[in-house]
Amino acid sequence: MREVAVVGFAQRQMAEFDGSPTCVELLVPLFAECYEQTGFTRKDIDFWCSGSSDYLAGRSFSFVSAVDAIGALPPVNESHVEMDAAWALYEAWLKIRTGEVDTALVYGFGKSSAGVLRRTLSLQLDPYTLTPLWPDTVSLAGLQARAGIDSGAWDERAMAEVVNRSLTDAEKNEYAVRRGGSSVEELLARPMYADPLRKHDCAPVTDGAAAIVLAADDRARGAVDRPAWISGLAHHVDPLHLGGRDLTRSPSAARAGNAAGVADVEVAELHAPFSHQELVLRRELALADDVRINPSGGALAANPMFTAGLNRIGEAARRIWDGSAGSALGHATSGPALQQNLVCVMEGRS
């Protein structure tokens, strides 16, 4: 099977409601940026795949309206996943690997400000035992954080150190949403939000969209000077029932990492919507102490639903393109308490 590389990436993230741009208004400038990066035109894209949610949009087949951003002619080969667009990237990667297409543009979008996001996500829980209780995502993450603290796996200071580093790094990233950093001591002095979580431990509700361009072999080499070649890509899932697994661990992340071949990466962009989840992922992926974690600021700086995981892959690819890393890892998660995990390992080659 052929080699596949990430050769283009564009994103937009908004922490606050700013006039409610439509999904098409979000996507059109991102597609244009990807064309400019790669030298491709719309006619050069063999396959399009998107990730979004009808529940989040509040209407059926909401992804169909986003196809307007692609254009009516020529007719396109298009698909969709009701997941973070990182899983759309997985589908596109398989199509290229198996020789069906040479290039693909993967995109995702989500407008969390349009509804009550943390209540909406309760609909992904078990419909008999959990959804009727309507536990929001912060409450479920609080259960996970408390389990880790009580077991001695981490403490509140370790969580605050994650936040401090993430928000400090986000200040250097032109694509991140500004939240403002503080010292670890100042963070620990802030009041509880959902014990043991403080507000800064939780990713902000964020609108946004993103697009990534994939290409095979010589098409990739012609699109960018230093392609981010995908050396491994895998995803796994843990049981849905929260009582059926140890919330301080994430076996699916470990399995995905092993299948993708995580070893000696220099940079890891981890999709951790809550501070303690980064600590879980570091352990499950067996990342060395010298691996730079989330230099973009990660999901704690901005967490656009159905795009944040794709952003992690794109941000990791940037490190390959600019030569600041020879190998990088992009990670995406979905479901409650790190239930589903996808790992993409990339490398640069001379």
The 8 nearest C-alpha neighbors of each residue, nearest first, counted from 0:
[[1, 96, 97, 2, 98, 95, 3, 93],
 [0, 2, 96, 3, 215, 216, 97, 98],
 [1, 3, 216, 215, 96, 4, 0, 228],
 [4, 2, 215, 214, 229, 228, 216, 1],
 [5, 3, 228, 227, 229, 214, 213, 226],
 [4, 6, 213, 227, 212, 7, 226, 228],
 [5, 7, 212, 226, 213, 223, 4, 219],
 [8, 6, 212, 33, 211, 5, 36, 37],
 [7, 9, 211, 210, 313, 33, 212, 10],
 [10, 8, 210, 29, 209, 33, 32, 211],
 [11, 9, 209, 208, 210, 29, 12, 8],
 [10, 12, 207, 208, 209, 13, 174, 9],
 [13, 11, 207, 206, 176, 10, 303, 14],
 [14, 12, 206, 15, 205, 207, 176, 11],
 [15, 13, 205, 176, 206, 204, 12, 301],
 [14, 16, 13, 17, 205, 206, 112, 204],
 [15, 17, 18, 112, 19, 14, 13, 206],
 [18, 16, 19, 15, 20, 13, 14, 206],
 [17, 19, 20, 16, 21, 15, 112, 13],
 [18, 20, 17, 21, 16, 110, 113, 112],
 [21, 19, 24, 18, 25, 22, 17, 23],
 [22, 20, 24, 23, 19, 25, 110, 65],
 [21, 23, 25, 24, 65, 26, 20, 108],
 [24, 22, 68, 26, 25, 21, 65, 27],
 [25, 23, 21, 22, 26, 20, 27, 28],
 [24, 26, 22, 23, 27, 208, 21, 20],
 [25, 27, 23, 29, 24, 28, 22, 30],
 [26, 28, 30, 68, 29, 24, 23, 25],
 [29, 27, 31, 30, 26, 32, 25, 24],
 [30, 28, 32, 26, 31, 27, 9, 33],
 [31, 29, 33, 27, 32, 28, 26, 34],
 [30, 32, 28, 34, 29, 33, 35, 27],
 [31, 33, 29, 35, 30, 34, 28, 36],
 [32, 34, 36, 30, 7, 35, 31, 8],
 [35, 33, 39, 31, 37, 32, 38, 36],
 [34, 36, 32, 33, 38, 37, 31, 39],
 [37, 35, 33, 34, 38, 7, 32, 223],
 [38, 36, 222, 39, 34, 35, 7, 223],
 [37, 39, 35, 34, 36, 222, 40, 33],
 [40, 38, 34, 37, 43, 41, 35, 44],
 [39, 41, 43, 42, 34, 38, 44, 35],
 [40, 42, 43, 44, 39, 69, 34, 70],
 [41, 43, 40, 44, 73, 45, 39, 72],
 [42, 44, 40, 41, 39, 45, 102, 103],
 [45, 43, 102, 103, 42, 41, 46, 104],
 [46, 44, 102, 103, 100, 43, 101, 76],
 [47, 45, 103, 76, 44, 77, 104, 102],
 [46, 48, 77, 104, 103, 105, 76, 78],
 [49, 47, 78, 105, 79, 87, 77, 106],
 [50, 48, 79, 106, 107, 105, 87, 84],
 [49, 51, 84, 107, 80, 83, 82, 81],
 [52, 50, 305, 81, 108, 107, 82, 109],
 [53, 51, 55, 81, 54, 56, 82, 50],
 [52, 54, 56, 55, 58, 59, 61, 57],
 [55, 53, 57, 52, 56, 58, 119, 59],
 [54, 56, 52, 53, 57, 111, 119, 110],
 [57, 55, 53, 54, 58, 52, 61, 110],
 [56, 58, 54, 55, 53, 59, 61, 114],
 [59, 57, 53, 56, 61, 60, 54, 55],
 [58, 60, 61, 53, 57, 54, 56, 62],
 [61, 59, 62, 63, 53, 58, 64, 52],
 [60, 62, 63, 59, 53, 64, 58, 56],
 [61, 63, 65, 60, 64, 51, 66, 79],
 [64, 62, 65, 66, 61, 60, 67, 59],
 [63, 65, 66, 62, 67, 61, 23, 22],
 [66, 64, 62, 67, 63, 23, 68, 22],
 [65, 67, 68, 69, 64, 63, 62, 70],
 [68, 66, 65, 69, 70, 64, 23, 71],
 [69, 67, 23, 66, 27, 70, 65, 26],
 [68, 70, 66, 67, 71, 41, 27, 65],
 [71, 69, 67, 68, 72, 66, 73, 74],
 [70, 72, 73, 74, 69, 67, 75, 66],
 [73, 71, 74, 70, 75, 69, 42, 41],
 [72, 74, 71, 75, 42, 70, 41, 69],
 [75, 73, 72, 71, 76, 70, 77, 42],
 [76, 74, 77, 73, 46, 47, 45, 72],
 [75, 77, 46, 47, 45, 74, 78, 48],
 [76, 78, 47, 48, 75, 46, 79, 49],
 [79, 77, 48, 47, 49, 76, 80, 46],
 [80, 78, 49, 48, 50, 87, 81, 77],
 [81, 79, 50, 82, 87, 49, 51, 86],
 [80, 82, 52, 51, 50, 79, 83, 53],
 [83, 81, 80, 50, 51, 305, 84, 86],
 [305, 82, 84, 85, 50, 306, 86, 308],
 [83, 85, 50, 87, 107, 86, 309, 305],
 [86, 84, 309, 88, 83, 87, 308, 331],
 [85, 87, 89, 84, 88, 83, 82, 90],
 [88, 86, 84, 90, 89, 85, 48, 49],
 [87, 89, 85, 91, 86, 90, 105, 92],
 [88, 90, 86, 92, 87, 91, 93, 85],
 [91, 89, 87, 93, 88, 92, 94, 86],
 [90, 92, 88, 94, 93, 89, 103, 87],
 [93, 91, 89, 95, 90, 94, 88, 96],
 [92, 94, 96, 90, 91, 95, 97, 89],
 [95, 93, 91, 99, 97, 92, 96, 100],
 [96, 94, 100, 98, 92, 93, 97, 101],
 [95, 97, 93, 1, 0, 98, 94, 92],
 [96, 98, 94, 95, 99, 0, 93, 1],
 [97, 99, 95, 96, 100, 94, 101, 1],
 [98, 100, 94, 97, 95, 101, 96, 93],
 [101, 99, 95, 98, 45, 102, 94, 46],
 [102, 100, 215, 95, 214, 45, 98, 103],
 [103, 101, 214, 45, 44, 213, 100, 215],
 [104, 102, 46, 213, 44, 47, 45, 212],
 [103, 105, 212, 47, 211, 213, 46, 44],
 [106, 104, 48, 211, 210, 49, 88, 47],
 [107, 105, 210, 49, 209, 84, 211, 50],
 [106, 108, 50, 84, 306, 49, 208, 209],
 [109, 107, 208, 51, 207, 306, 305, 22],
 [108, 110, 304, 207, 206, 305, 111, 51],
 [111, 109, 206, 112, 113, 207, 56, 108],
 [110, 112, 113, 206, 116, 109, 205, 114],
 [111, 113, 110, 114, 16, 206, 205, 204],
 [114, 112, 111, 110, 115, 56, 55, 116],
 [115, 113, 112, 116, 111, 55, 119, 57],
 [114, 116, 118, 117, 119, 113, 112, 111],
 [117, 115, 119, 118, 111, 114, 120, 55],
 [116, 118, 135, 136, 120, 119, 115, 121],
 [117, 119, 135, 121, 120, 116, 115, 133],
 [120, 118, 116, 121, 117, 122, 115, 55],
 [119, 121, 122, 118, 117, 123, 116, 136],
 [120, 122, 119, 123, 118, 124, 130, 133],
 [123, 121, 120, 124, 119, 130, 126, 118],
 [122, 124, 121, 120, 125, 334, 130, 126],
 [125, 123, 122, 130, 121, 129, 126, 239],
 [124, 126, 129, 127, 128, 130, 123, 240],
 [127, 125, 130, 124, 128, 129, 131, 122],
 [128, 126, 125, 129, 130, 131, 124, 132],
 [127, 129, 125, 126, 130, 131, 132, 124],
 [130, 128, 125, 132, 131, 124, 126, 127],
 [129, 131, 133, 126, 132, 124, 121, 125],
 [132, 130, 133, 129, 128, 127, 126, 134],
 [131, 133, 130, 129, 134, 128, 121, 135],
 [134, 132, 130, 131, 121, 135, 118, 129],
 [133, 135, 132, 121, 138, 136, 139, 130],
 [136, 134, 117, 118, 138, 137, 121, 133],
 [135, 137, 139, 117, 138, 140, 134, 120],
 [138, 136, 140, 139, 135, 141, 193, 201],
 [137, 139, 141, 140, 135, 136, 134, 142],
 [140, 138, 142, 136, 141, 137, 143, 135],
 [141, 139, 143, 137, 142, 138, 336, 144],
 [140, 142, 138, 144, 139, 143, 137, 145],
 [143, 141, 139, 145, 140, 144, 146, 138],
 [142, 144, 140, 146, 141, 246, 145, 147],
 [143, 145, 141, 147, 146, 142, 140, 275],
 [146, 144, 148, 142, 147, 143, 149, 141],
 [147, 145, 143, 149, 144, 148, 150, 142],
 [148, 146, 152, 150, 144, 247, 145, 149],
 [147, 149, 145, 151, 154, 153, 150, 146],
 [148, 150, 146, 151, 147, 145, 152, 153],
 [151, 149, 147, 148, 152, 146, 153, 247],
 [150, 152, 148, 153, 149, 147, 154, 146],
 [151, 153, 147, 150, 148, 154, 247, 149],
 [154, 152, 148, 151, 147, 157, 155, 158],
 [155, 153, 148, 157, 156, 158, 151, 152],
 [154, 156, 158, 157, 159, 153, 148, 187],
 [157, 155, 159, 158, 154, 160, 187, 183],
 [156, 158, 160, 154, 155, 159, 153, 161],
 [157, 159, 155, 161, 156, 274, 160, 275],
 [160, 158, 156, 162, 161, 157, 183, 163],
 [159, 161, 163, 157, 158, 162, 183, 156],
 [160, 162, 158, 159, 164, 163, 274, 165],
 [163, 161, 159, 165, 160, 164, 166, 274],
 [162, 164, 160, 161, 166, 165, 159, 167],
 [163, 165, 167, 161, 162, 166, 168, 160],
 [166, 164, 296, 162, 168, 167, 163, 161],
 [165, 167, 169, 180, 168, 163, 164, 296],
 [168, 166, 164, 169, 165, 170, 180, 163],
 [169, 167, 296, 165, 170, 166, 171, 294],
 [168, 170, 296, 166, 172, 171, 167, 295],
 [169, 171, 168, 167, 172, 166, 177, 175],
 [172, 170, 169, 168, 173, 167, 295, 175],
 [173, 171, 169, 174, 175, 170, 295, 168],
 [172, 174, 175, 171, 170, 169, 176, 295],
 [173, 175, 172, 176, 11, 12, 10, 295],
 [176, 174, 172, 173, 169, 300, 177, 301],
 [175, 177, 301, 300, 14, 178, 13, 12],
 [176, 178, 179, 175, 170, 300, 169, 166],
 [179, 177, 300, 176, 180, 166, 169, 170],
 [180, 178, 177, 166, 181, 170, 167, 169],
 [179, 181, 166, 167, 163, 178, 182, 162],
 [182, 180, 185, 163, 186, 183, 179, 184],
 [181, 183, 185, 184, 186, 163, 180, 160],
 [182, 184, 186, 185, 159, 160, 163, 187],
 [183, 185, 187, 186, 182, 188, 181, 159],
 [186, 184, 188, 182, 187, 183, 181, 189],
 [185, 187, 183, 184, 188, 189, 182, 159],
 [188, 186, 184, 185, 189, 183, 159, 156],
 [189, 187, 185, 186, 184, 190, 183, 191],
 [188, 190, 187, 186, 185, 191, 197, 198],
 [191, 189, 197, 192, 188, 187, 198, 186],
 [190, 192, 197, 194, 193, 196, 195, 189],
 [191, 193, 197, 198, 196, 194, 190, 195],
 [194, 192, 196, 191, 195, 141, 138, 197],
 [195, 193, 196, 191, 192, 141, 197, 145],
 [194, 196, 193, 141, 145, 191, 144, 197],
 [197, 195, 194, 193, 192, 200, 191, 141],
 [196, 198, 191, 192, 200, 199, 190, 193],
 [199, 197, 200, 201, 192, 196, 191, 193],
 [198, 200, 201, 197, 162, 202, 299, 186],
 [201, 199, 274, 197, 198, 273, 196, 162],
 [202, 200, 273, 199, 198, 272, 203, 299],
 [201, 203, 299, 272, 298, 302, 273, 301],
 [204, 202, 205, 301, 302, 201, 14, 299],
 [203, 205, 111, 302, 14, 202, 303, 206],
 [204, 206, 303, 14, 302, 13, 203, 111],
 [207, 205, 110, 303, 13, 111, 109, 12],
 [206, 208, 12, 303, 11, 109, 108, 13],
 [207, 209, 108, 11, 107, 10, 306, 25],
 [210, 208, 10, 107, 106, 9, 306, 11],
 [209, 211, 106, 9, 105, 8, 10, 29],
 [212, 210, 8, 105, 7, 104, 106, 213],
 [211, 213, 104, 7, 6, 103, 5, 105],
 [214, 212, 5, 103, 4, 102, 6, 104],
 [213, 215, 102, 219, 4, 3, 218, 101],
 [216, 214, 3, 219, 101, 218, 2, 217],
 [215, 217, 219, 218, 2, 3, 220, 1],
 [218, 216, 220, 219, 221, 215, 214, 222],
 [217, 219, 221, 216, 215, 220, 214, 222],
 [220, 218, 214, 222, 217, 221, 215, 216],
 [221, 219, 217, 222, 218, 223, 226, 216],
 [220, 222, 218, 219, 223, 217, 224, 37],
 [221, 223, 37, 219, 220, 218, 38, 6],
 [224, 222, 225, 226, 221, 220, 6, 37],
 [223, 225, 226, 220, 222, 221, 320, 219],
 [224, 226, 320, 223, 347, 227, 319, 348],
 [227, 225, 6, 228, 4, 223, 5, 320],
 [226, 228, 4, 5, 347, 316, 346, 345],
 [229, 227, 4, 345, 346, 226, 3, 230],
 [230, 228, 345, 4, 231, 344, 3, 227],
 [229, 231, 345, 344, 228, 346, 232, 259],
 [232, 230, 259, 344, 229, 343, 260, 233],
 [233, 231, 343, 259, 342, 344, 229, 230],
 [234, 232, 255, 259, 342, 341, 258, 343],
 [233, 235, 341, 255, 340, 342, 236, 232],
 [236, 234, 251, 255, 340, 339, 341, 254],
 [235, 237, 339, 251, 338, 340, 238, 234],
 [236, 238, 338, 251, 339, 239, 250, 235],
 [239, 237, 240, 243, 236, 244, 338, 241],
 [238, 240, 241, 237, 338, 125, 124, 243],
 [241, 239, 243, 242, 238, 125, 244, 124],
 [240, 242, 243, 244, 239, 246, 238, 245],
 [243, 241, 240, 244, 245, 246, 239, 238],
 [242, 244, 240, 241, 238, 245, 239, 246],
 [245, 243, 242, 241, 246, 238, 240, 237],
 [244, 246, 247, 248, 243, 242, 249, 241],
 [245, 247, 248, 143, 244, 336, 146, 249],
 [246, 248, 147, 245, 146, 143, 279, 249],
 [249, 247, 246, 245, 279, 250, 283, 244],
 [248, 250, 252, 251, 337, 283, 253, 279],
 [251, 249, 253, 252, 254, 248, 237, 283],
 [250, 252, 235, 254, 236, 253, 249, 237],
 [253, 251, 255, 340, 250, 249, 254, 256],
 [252, 254, 283, 250, 256, 251, 284, 255],
 [255, 253, 251, 257, 256, 252, 258, 250],
 [256, 254, 234, 258, 252, 233, 257, 253],
 [257, 255, 253, 259, 254, 261, 258, 284],
 [256, 258, 260, 254, 255, 259, 261, 253],
 [259, 257, 255, 260, 256, 233, 254, 231],
 [260, 258, 231, 232, 256, 233, 257, 261],
 [259, 261, 257, 258, 231, 256, 262, 344],
 [262, 260, 256, 259, 257, 344, 264, 263],
 [263, 261, 264, 260, 286, 285, 257, 256],
 [262, 264, 265, 261, 326, 287, 286, 290],
 [265, 263, 326, 327, 262, 266, 328, 290],
 [264, 266, 290, 326, 327, 324, 291, 263],
 [267, 265, 327, 291, 290, 264, 292, 328],
 [268, 266, 328, 292, 327, 269, 329, 293],
 [267, 269, 293, 329, 311, 315, 292, 328],
 [270, 268, 330, 271, 267, 293, 329, 311],
 [269, 271, 331, 330, 308, 298, 332, 272],
 [270, 272, 277, 276, 273, 269, 298, 274],
 [273, 271, 202, 298, 299, 201, 270, 274],
 [274, 272, 201, 271, 200, 276, 275, 202],
 [273, 275, 200, 158, 276, 277, 161, 162],
 [276, 274, 278, 277, 158, 273, 144, 279],
 [277, 275, 279, 278, 271, 274, 273, 280],
 [276, 278, 280, 271, 275, 279, 274, 281],
 [279, 277, 275, 281, 276, 280, 282, 274],
 [280, 278, 276, 282, 277, 281, 248, 283],
 [281, 279, 283, 277, 282, 278, 284, 276],
 [282, 280, 278, 286, 284, 279, 283, 285],
 [281, 283, 285, 280, 279, 284, 278, 286],
 [284, 282, 253, 280, 285, 281, 252, 279],
 [283, 285, 281, 253, 286, 282, 256, 280],
 [286, 284, 282, 283, 281, 287, 280, 253],
 [287, 285, 281, 284, 290, 288, 282, 264],
 [288, 286, 289, 290, 285, 263, 281, 264],
 [287, 289, 290, 286, 291, 281, 285, 292],
 [288, 290, 287, 291, 265, 286, 266, 292],
 [291, 289, 265, 266, 287, 288, 292, 286],
 [290, 292, 266, 267, 289, 265, 293, 294],
 [291, 293, 267, 294, 268, 266, 290, 269],
 [294, 292, 268, 297, 295, 296, 267, 269],
 [293, 295, 296, 168, 292, 291, 297, 165],
 [296, 294, 293, 297, 169, 172, 168, 314],
 [297, 295, 169, 165, 168, 293, 294, 300],
 [298, 296, 293, 299, 295, 300, 165, 270],
 [297, 299, 302, 301, 272, 300, 202, 270],
 [300, 298, 202, 297, 301, 272, 201, 296],
 [299, 301, 298, 296, 176, 297, 166, 175],
 [302, 300, 298, 299, 176, 203, 205, 303],
 [301, 303, 298, 307, 205, 202, 304, 203],
 [304, 302, 205, 206, 207, 307, 306, 109],
 [303, 305, 109, 306, 307, 302, 111, 83],
 [83, 306, 304, 51, 84, 109, 107, 82],
 [305, 307, 107, 309, 304, 303, 308, 83],
 [306, 308, 310, 303, 302, 309, 304, 305],
 [309, 307, 331, 311, 310, 85, 306, 270],
 [310, 308, 85, 306, 312, 311, 307, 84],
 [311, 309, 313, 307, 308, 312, 314, 306],
 [310, 312, 329, 314, 268, 308, 309, 313],
 [313, 311, 329, 315, 309, 310, 314, 316],
 [312, 314, 310, 316, 315, 311, 8, 309],
 [313, 315, 317, 311, 316, 312, 310, 295],
 [314, 316, 312, 317, 313, 318, 327, 329],
 [317, 315, 313, 319, 318, 314, 227, 312],
 [316, 318, 320, 314, 319, 315, 321, 313],
 [319, 317, 323, 324, 316, 321, 315, 320],
 [318, 320, 316, 322, 324, 317, 347, 321],
 [321, 319, 317, 225, 322, 318, 226, 316],
 [320, 322, 318, 319, 323, 317, 324, 225],
 [321, 323, 319, 324, 320, 318, 325, 347],
 [322, 324, 318, 321, 319, 325, 320, 317],
 [325, 323, 319, 318, 322, 326, 265, 327],
 [324, 326, 347, 346, 319, 322, 327, 265],
 [327, 325, 346, 264, 324, 265, 345, 347],
 [326, 328, 266, 264, 345, 315, 267, 265],
 [327, 329, 344, 267, 343, 268, 315, 345],
 [328, 330, 312, 268, 343, 311, 315, 342],
 [331, 329, 342, 269, 341, 270, 311, 268],
 [332, 330, 308, 270, 341, 340, 85, 342],
 [333, 331, 340, 339, 337, 270, 341, 308],
 [334, 332, 339, 338, 337, 340, 335, 331],
 [333, 335, 338, 339, 337, 336, 332, 123],
 [336, 334, 338, 337, 333, 136, 139, 124],
 [335, 337, 338, 140, 334, 143, 246, 139],
 [338, 336, 339, 335, 332, 334, 333, 249],
 [337, 339, 334, 237, 336, 335, 236, 333],
 [340, 338, 236, 333, 332, 337, 235, 334],
 [339, 341, 332, 252, 234, 235, 331, 251],
 [340, 342, 234, 331, 330, 233, 255, 332],
 [341, 343, 330, 233, 232, 255, 256, 329],
 [344, 342, 232, 329, 328, 231, 330, 345],
 [343, 345, 328, 231, 230, 229, 327, 232],
 [346, 344, 229, 228, 327, 230, 227, 326],
 [347, 345, 326, 228, 227, 325, 327, 348],
 [346, 348, 325, 227, 319, 228, 326, 226],
 [349, 347, 346, 225, 325, 226, 228, 227],
 [348, 347, 225, 224, 226, 325, 346, 322]]
